[in-house]
Amino acid sequence: MWNNVRQMNFAASVLHALLLLLLLAAGGYWLIHRPGFALGEIRIDGDTEHMSVPIVRAGLNQRLGGNFFTVDLDVARQAFEQMPWVRHASVRRVWPNVLAVTLDEYKPLGTWGSDQLVSVDGELFTANQGELEGKLPAFDGPLGSAKEVVERYHDFRKWFAPLGATPEEVTLSPRYAWTVKLSNGTQVEFGRERNAQTLLDRSQRLTSAWSAVTQRWGKDIEYADLRYPNGFAIHAAGMRVISEADKGKK
């Protein structure tokens, strides 16, 4: 080899190329770690109604490592999405030293169980309920039933609108029986949903007779049991009345 000028020149060229690559890599490493590329700002946009942006920014400055070039965007995104109220976060770099974050918050519809909230999309999440404005309806149900309960809540709102009442509590029992507490104080027992029309038919049976019921027994109807095939039972002023002779509950 040492007597072959062509091979020696080729070897020298390779060594020079390797040396150049090493110098470029070292220079690049030195450059991207210059203080000028340290993250100078975390810019937060999007839904921040339930978040204190200065507190969030201060907390993340302590958790995020690296600079403009080396910060792990996926780690940053996960850090945001672990925060209360945050449903989704997107993170990107903005030259030369800004981390831009866009947040999508959960939009609370009601409480769920004893310590969770449920969003308008039927997603469960955990957040400080003391940050809520006003009283939200209360929901509860078996594991995995949140979307179904939210859908039925909207149905109940529509079905009981003729009474001037709205659902304040909607509960789906472990046996999948429905109970609704209305804003007028009436608790309505629907029972289990036998088919697509069961709940609608039972609600209409009550709403169509509501005027006659309240004229006779007053507006303080504490309880309505709709689990009868052809009627319902009410409890008002200490009295219990069944509207139909057929008393066999479904």
Secondary structure, 3 states (H helix, E strand, C coil): CCCCHHHHHHHHHHHHHHHHHHHHHHHHHHHHCCHHHCCCEEEEEECCCCCCHHHHHHHHHHHCCCCCCCCCHHHHHHHHHCCCCEEEEEEEEECCCEEEEEEEECCEEEEECCCEEEECCCCEECCCHHHCCCCCCEEECCCCCHHHHHHHHHHHHHHCHHHCCCEEEEEECCCCEEEEEECCCCEEEEEECCCCCHHHHHHHHHHHHHHHHHHHHCCCEEEEECCCCCCCEEEECCEEEECCCCCCCC
